[in-house]
Amino acid sequence: MTHPTLSDVVSCLSDYDPDALPVAQAQQIIRTFVTPVNAVEKVALRAALDRVLATDIVSPIDVPAHDNSAMDGYALRSADLDADAAAVLQIIGTAYAGKRYDGAVGKGQCVRIMTGAVMPVECDTVVPQEFTKNASDSSVTVPAGMVRAGDNRRFKGEDLQAGKPALSKGKILRPADIGLLASLGIAEAPVQRRLRVAFFSTGDELRSIGEPLDEGCVYDSNRYTLYGMLTRLGCDMIDMGVVKDDPASLEAAFRCACESADAIITSGGVSVGAADYTKQMMAQMGDVTFWKIGMRPGRPMAFGKISSNGRSAYLFGLPGNPVAVMVTFYFFARDALLHMMGAQMPPLPLMRATSRSAIRKKPGRTEYQRGILSLDANGNQQVDITGAQGSGILRSMSEANCMVVLHHEQGSVHAGDPVDVLLFDGLI
């Protein structure tokens, strides 16, 4: 199968302009260009959490395997109940979870039953013990109107039926899914291989933690935020540190990353600065395009695929400012990496909240403002901006619990207007 080049992908877009690219169009190009990594492994169930399911799972059994009781009480025949009068029933035995009652249940009789116990063959209803009166070892009274026919009875296959789909390929396995697989007696799960992602920062001004901070230099925070975001996605990571702004060092780093990873993420070196050799190197090594995206923060970005010694990797060249790195990762790289993992994920969910302040914005670009979501006195969602929104102010991301998403065509927001909000919870 021949995969399309970036030129093939963008040729389908009549209004494509790499120097003024809307967010939605950039996301569409990336999604079309990136292909999943098809490598499957089986892992023990306890190791499958947060992994991507590689095949559909069909239930080998009925769950539950038998009709059973949903309550502690008395299994009876609904035909013995009277809508207008209490019914006094003879207790002829007890059904326990894991130990069924196999005797016949006749007219006017019932069986003491525990939650999860198999329903006696003739019984179709369970009355909870707290709804009964005058219970003894031999009889119990069921007041009129306490239960209806079929109440508190769980049917065979009610949860899952043998031969029916249980979980779909591409699902990221969560705790409930692990429990579901266990309920089917499945000890190992077929999952996609973990994605290998190499990442490094570029810039002569960057210092790693522990190094002296010379005048004009800053500590590299981007690798640490990238490490955290990639960890949340369940990637295997290759941290390549800080790479200096010179062609030889950059080429060596790109080749090493390309030969050992499925994807490469860089921060810095994709703007128009005189010392930014990254763009030149990317273009020499593969099919790479350079964008000025209509967004704030995070305008410059590089994307494509590079090759070295027969190996290739997708490349995401993110801006250098700390907030811009996080924003471009979440709105471009994250979805692409999930697609490479084979994960079937819906778009990031947005919720509506009332803006407590005015926000200036011109139509024609997408803006991501850091916000703090809270409830007002009436329990309604409201959002405040965290203050200065510069792309280098990482503290604003630390203080925020959401992003206010101001869409491409949207203009300024007045205090009291509704806005779209993306929650950080479960994302960052």
NUVEXVEX-91081 format. One line per field, with one value per residue (C-alpha): residue in one letter; x, y, z. Coordinates in Angstrom, 2 decimals, decimal comma. Example, Ala and Ser with C-alpha at 12.3 -4.5 7.8 and 13.67 -1.06 7.14 Angstrom:
residu = c(A:S)
x = c(12,30:13,67)
y = c(-4,50:-1,06)
z = c(7,80:7,14)
end
This chain:
residu = c(M:T:H:P:T:L:S:D:V:V:S:C:L:S:D:Y:D:P:D:A:L:P:V:A:Q:A:Q:Q:I:I:R:T:F:V:T:P:V:N:A:V:E:K:V:A:L:R:A:A:L:D:R:V:L:A:T:D:I:V:S:P:I:D:V:P:A:H:D:N:S:A:M:D:G:Y:A:L:R:S:A:D:L:D:A:D:A:A:A:V:L:Q:I:I:G:T:A:Y:A:G:K:R:Y:D:G:A:V:G:K:G:Q:C:V:R:I:M:T:G:A:V:M:P:V:E:C:D:T:V:V:P:Q:E:F:T:K:N:A:S:D:S:S:V:T:V:P:A:G:M:V:R:A:G:D:N:R:R:F:K:G:E:D:L:Q:A:G:K:P:A:L:S:K:G:K:I:L:R:P:A:D:I:G:L:L:A:S:L:G:I:A:E:A:P:V:Q:R:R:L:R:V:A:F:F:S:T:G:D:E:L:R:S:I:G:E:P:L:D:E:G:C:V:Y:D:S:N:R:Y:T:L:Y:G:M:L:T:R:L:G:C:D:M:I:D:M:G:V:V:K:D:D:P:A:S:L:E:A:A:F:R:C:A:C:E:S:A:D:A:I:I:T:S:G:G:V:S:V:G:A:A:D:Y:T:K:Q:M:M:A:Q:M:G:D:V:T:F:W:K:I:G:M:R:P:G:R:P:M:A:F:G:K:I:S:S:N:G:R:S:A:Y:L:F:G:L:P:G:N:P:V:A:V:M:V:T:F:Y:F:F:A:R:D:A:L:L:H:M:M:G:A:Q:M:P:P:L:P:L:M:R:A:T:S:R:S:A:I:R:K:K:P:G:R:T:E:Y:Q:R:G:I:L:S:L:D:A:N:G:N:Q:Q:V:D:I:T:G:A:Q:G:S:G:I:L:R:S:M:S:E:A:N:C:M:V:V:L:H:H:E:Q:G:S:V:H:A:G:D:P:V:D:V:L:L:F:D:G:L:I)
x = c(0,00:1,39:0,85:0,07:2,69:1,99:1,70:-0,99:-2,89:-2,80:-3,60:-7,15:-7,50:-8,43:-7,61:-4,41:-1,96:0,95:1,51:-2,08:-3,38:-6,54:-6,35:-9,05:-7,28:-3,94:-5,65:-7,27:-3,93:-2,19:-5,02:-5,00:-1,21:-0,56:-1,09:-1,37:1,53:0,39:2,17:0,28:1,29:-0,53:-0,21:-1,51:-4,78:-3,21:-0,74:-3,40:-4,64:-4,50:-3,33:-5,08:-7,09:-5,79:-8,74:-12,45:-13,32:-16,27:-17,82:-17,13:-19,84:-23,13:-22,78:-24,44:-24,40:-27,85:-30,89:-30,07:-31,29:-30,45:-31,39:-31,34:-34,93:-37,36:-37,68:-41,30:-43,80:-45,55:-48,74:-48,93:-49,19:-52,52:-52,80:-55,31:-54,24:-51,10:-49,67:-48,40:-45,80:-44,18:-40,34:-39,04:-35,30:-32,46:-30,45:-26,94:-24,56:-22,57:-24,93:-28,26:-31,55:-32,61:-35,89:-39,30:-41,23:-44,96:-48,00:-47,83:-44,13:-40,95:-37,19:-34,96:-32,40:-29,16:-27,88:-26,30:-27,83:-29,32:-33,09:-35,04:-36,55:-40,20:-39,55:-39,66:-39,64:-37,68:-39,16:-36,49:-36,45:-37,09:-40,41:-41,73:-43,44:-43,71:-40,73:-39,94:-38,03:-41,08:-43,13:-43,10:-45,78:-45,57:-47,84:-49,96:-48,28:-44,73:-43,38:-44,41:-43,78:-40,09:-38,80:-35,24:-34,39:-31,23:-31,51:-28,95:-26,81:-28,30:-24,81:-23,21:-24,37:-22,03:-20,92:-21,79:-19,18:-17,87:-15,16:-14,15:-10,73:-9,14:-10,62:-8,24:-8,68:-9,93:-10,53:-14,10:-12,83:-10,24:-12,99:-15,19:-12,45:-11,94:-15,69:-15,32:-12,45:-9,94:-6,46:-4,53:-5,49:-4,30:-3,04:-1,17:2,56:3,39:4,31:7,97:8,40:11,75:11,84:14,39:14,68:16,78:18,59:22,00:20,32:18,83:20,32:19,34:18,44:21,59:23,71:24,76:22,45:24,65:23,57:20,89:20,16:17,06:16,32:14,66:11,11:9,67:11,18:9,59:6,11:6,48:7,56:4,44:2,07:3,59:3,43:-0,30:-0,67:1,16:4,10:7,56:9,85:13,37:14,53:17,38:18,03:19,01:20,47:22,60:21,79:24,23:23,58:25,83:24,31:20,79:21,35:22,84:19,91:17,31:18,95:19,25:15,63:14,37:16,11:14,77:11,26:7,89:7,48:9,74:8,73:11,01:10,53:12,08:13,82:10,80:10,47:12,25:15,28:18,68:20,00:17,06:18,64:15,89:13,74:16,61:17,53:13,95:13,49:16,69:15,68:12,11:8,63:8,17:6,10:6,35:3,27:2,19:-1,03:-3,83:-3,71:-2,48:-0,30:1,71:1,85:4,96:4,97:6,62:5,06:5,95:7,92:11,68:13,87:17,34:18,97:15,70:13,75:11,17:9,32:6,62:7,90:6,22:8,31:6,65:7,37:9,82:7,70:6,48:2,73:2,85:4,48:1,64:-1,12:0,27:0,87:-2,71:-4,38:-2,13:0,35:-1,91:-4,60:-1,99:-0,19:-3,48:-4,24:-0,80:-1,58:-4,75:-6,94:-10,49:-10,99:-13,67:-12,59:-11,71:-15,02:-15,85:-18,28:-19,99:-19,35:-20,03:-17,04:-16,69:-14,65:-14,34:-11,79:-10,45:-10,13:-10,18:-11,84:-9,44:-7,48:-8,13:-7,10:-6,56:-6,81:-5,86:-8,82:-10,10:-13,50:-15,72:-19,36:-21,28:-23,73:-26,46:-24,31:-23,70:-20,33:-18,25:-14,70:-12,03:-8,90:-5,68:-4,25:-1,42:-1,64:1,88:3,11:6,14:4,17:4,08:2,73:-0,57:-0,92:-0,07:-2,75:-5,42:-7,79:-9,07:-8,59:-11,08:-11,31:-12,08:-12,80:-11,42:-14,45:-15,24:-14,77:-14,39:-16,21:-18,19:-18,51:-21,49:-21,14:-21,00:-17,68:-16,33:-14,07:-11,73:-11,15:-7,61:-8,85:-7,82:-5,89:-2,91)
y = c(0,00:3,39:6,12:9,64:12,36:15,67:17,18:14,61:15,46:19,25:19,09:18,16:21,48:24,30:27,07:25,62:28,31:27,18:30,76:31,19:27,76:27,42:25,02:22,72:22,40:21,58:18,90:17,45:17,25:15,55:13,05:12,15:11,79:9,75:5,97:3,54:1,36:-2,22:-4,29:-6,45:-8,14:-10,04:-8,87:-10,14:-8,53:-6,56:-5,04:-4,05:-0,89:2,15:0,01:0,07:-3,04:-4,55:-6,78:-7,02:-9,12:-11,48:-12,86:-16,61:-16,99:-15,57:-13,05:-13,85:-17,56:-18,14:-16,21:-15,06:-12,93:-9,25:-9,14:-11,10:-12,25:-14,91:-16,40:-17,07:-17,62:-14,38:-16,36:-16,87:-13,13:-11,41:-7,74:-7,09:-9,36:-10,53:-13,90:-16,36:-18,64:-21,83:-21,72:-25,03:-24,38:-21,92:-20,92:-19,59:-17,84:-20,69:-23,36:-23,55:-24,98:-27,81:-28,83:-28,23:-25,15:-25,69:-23,51:-21,38:-22,14:-20,04:-20,36:-18,23:-16,76:-14,78:-12,11:-13,76:-17,17:-19,05:-18,69:-21,91:-23,15:-22,44:-18,98:-15,72:-13,03:-12,12:-10,16:-8,42:-9,64:-6,12:-6,03:-9,15:-9,73:-12,51:-14,43:-17,72:-20,86:-22,28:-19,38:-15,72:-13,12:-10,93:-7,86:-6,88:-4,68:-5,20:-6,63:-7,12:-10,16:-10,37:-7,92:-8,32:-11,07:-10,79:-12,70:-15,02:-13,02:-9,73:-8,17:-10,01:-12,83:-15,53:-14,72:-11,04:-8,18:-7,25:-4,66:-3,06:-2,77:0,61:1,04:2,33:-0,14:1,48:-0,18:-1,19:-2,83:-4,83:-6,04:-6,88:-9,02:-10,76:-11,50:-13,34:-15,46:-13,80:-13,76:-11,96:-9,01:-8,41:-4,83:-2,52:-2,18:0,91:3,84:4,88:8,65:10,47:14,09:16,82:20,57:22,81:26,00:27,19:29,12:26,03:24,38:21,10:20,96:20,76:22,81:26,37:29,01:31,38:34,90:34,88:31,18:29,40:25,96:23,61:22,99:21,70:18,23:17,80:18,85:16,65:13,77:14,21:14,49:11,48:9,47:10,21:8,80:5,60:6,06:4,59:7,62:8,41:11,65:12,98:16,06:19,46:19,69:22,68:25,00:23,64:21,50:18,57:18,14:18,45:15,96:13,43:13,87:13,52:10,41:8,77:9,59:8,48:5,11:4,30:5,81:5,92:9,66:12,59:15,71:18,73:22,08:25,21:25,82:26,14:29,92:32,34:32,98:33,08:30,21:27,91:25,10:22,64:23,54:23,08:19,72:18,44:19,35:17,51:14,31:13,82:14,96:17,94:21,10:24,28:26,11:29,39:28,35:30,81:30,29:31,78:30,61:28,40:29,86:28,21:24,44:21,81:18,49:15,55:12,35:11,89:8,87:7,58:4,24:2,68:3,77:6,54:8,50:11,14:14,51:17,24:20,39:22,45:26,06:26,80:28,79:26,55:27,24:27,03:23,60:22,33:23,85:22,54:19,13:18,82:20,13:18,52:15,91:14,18:13,20:12,06:9,89:8,31:7,58:5,98:3,81:2,59:4,21:5,10:8,36:11,04:14,70:16,37:17,23:20,90:22,21:25,58:28,08:31,76:34,07:36,33:38,89:40,40:38,80:40,68:38,67:39,23:36,71:34,76:32,71:30,25:31,31:29,17:31,13:29,55:29,60:28,61:26,91:27,19:27,27:30,44:30,80:29,11:26,14:27,31:26,89:30,05:30,68:33,27:33,92:33,34:36,76:37,43:34,97:35,18:31,95:31,92:32,14:28,49:29,46:30,31:26,67:25,45:27,70:26,86:23,91:24,45:26,21:28,66:27,84:30,87:29,56:30,74:32,75:34,06:37,67:39,36:37,99:40,15:39,43:37,09:35,52:31,71:30,24:26,78:25,26:22,24:20,70:19,69:16,93:13,65:15,45:17,12)
z = c(0,00:-1,04:1,51:0,28:0,41:2,07:-1,40:-2,22:0,96:0,59:-3,13:-2,10:-0,27:-2,63:-0,14:1,36:2,49:4,69:5,83:7,06:7,97:10,10:13,05:11,67:8,33:9,96:12,07:8,94:7,09:10,01:10,48:6,77:6,54:9,70:9,64:12,57:13,68:13,16:15,78:18,27:21,50:24,23:27,81:31,12:32,13:34,99:32,51:29,97:31,69:29,36:26,44:23,06:22,25:19,00:18,08:18,73:21,77:21,36:24,52:24,87:27,52:28,71:31,52:33,82:32,98:34,53:35,60:39,13:41,98:42,25:45,95:49,18:49,64:48,48:44,98:44,12:41,35:40,46:39,84:43,62:44,32:44,84:43,86:46,62:49,47:51,22:50,19:52,78:51,17:52,44:52,49:51,11:50,81:50,32:47,21:47,79:45,40:43,91:45,26:43,48:44,76:42,43:44,02:42,50:43,63:43,71:44,16:47,31:47,87:47,74:48,21:50,42:48,00:48,22:45,83:42,80:43,43:40,46:40,22:40,86:37,60:38,45:39,99:38,06:40,77:43,91:46,81:48,91:52,50:53,85:51,97:53,73:57,09:59,66:58,29:60,03:59,12:57,39:55,98:54,98:54,23:51,10:51,45:48,45:45,87:47,13:43,85:40,26:38,07:37,10:39,73:41,03:38,55:36,42:33,17:31,59:29,16:30,38:30,56:27,63:25,38:24,08:20,54:20,83:20,74:24,16:23,39:20,09:18,52:19,21:22,69:25,33:28,17:31,37:34,77:33,86:30,65:32,59:34,90:31,91:30,36:33,70:33,88:30,56:31,88:29,54:31,11:28,35:26,18:22,59:22,52:20,18:20,77:22,77:20,57:20,77:20,83:20,82:21,92:22,39:22,78:20,56:21,48:22,64:25,45:27,09:30,16:31,77:35,44:37,51:35,12:36,02:34,56:32,57:31,71:29,01:29,51:30,79:32,16:29,67:30,92:27,64:27,91:31,31:30,19:27,09:29,29:31,43:28,46:26,70:29,92:30,14:26,61:27,55:25,16:25,49:25,52:24,40:26,02:23,88:25,98:24,62:21,12:20,19:17,31:14,74:11,66:12,60:16,04:14,71:11,91:14,33:16,70:13,96:12,54:15,95:16,78:13,39:13,61:17,09:17,31:15,58:16,16:16,98:18,86:18,99:20,69:19,26:15,97:13,67:13,56:11,26:13,48:11,80:13,94:13,37:11,35:12,22:9,24:6,80:8,31:8,31:4,66:3,70:5,46:4,32:3,47:5,79:5,60:7,66:8,77:10,22:11,87:12,62:16,37:19,58:21,23:18,92:15,43:13,90:13,50:11,33:10,41:8,22:7,98:7,86:7,06:7,94:7,08:6,00:9,07:9,15:11,81:11,89:12,97:15,00:15,23:17,95:18,94:21,73:24,17:27,03:26,76:22,96:23,26:25,42:23,28:19,98:21,53:22,75:19,62:16,98:18,21:20,76:18,26:15,75:18,31:19,39:15,73:15,34:18,39:16,66:19,31:18,34:20,18:19,72:19,50:22,77:24,46:24,98:27,57:27,88:30,66:31,24:30,89:33,93:32,00:28,55:26,20:23,20:20,00:16,26:13,92:11,72:14,24:17,05:20,55:23,62:26,85:30,15:32,52:35,95:35,86:38,93:40,02:40,77:43,69:41,62:40,65:37,09:35,34:35,06:33,92:34,71:32,68:34,66:33,83:31,40:28,49:27,07:25,49:27,77:31,03:32,08:35,50:33,81:32,74:36,23:37,79:35,20:35,23:31,70:28,39:26,98:23,27:21,11:17,63:14,30:13,23:16,73:17,77:21,16:24,19:26,60:30,30:30,70:27,25:26,95:25,79:25,02:27,65:27,52:30,94:31,90:34,20:32,60:29,86:31,52)
end
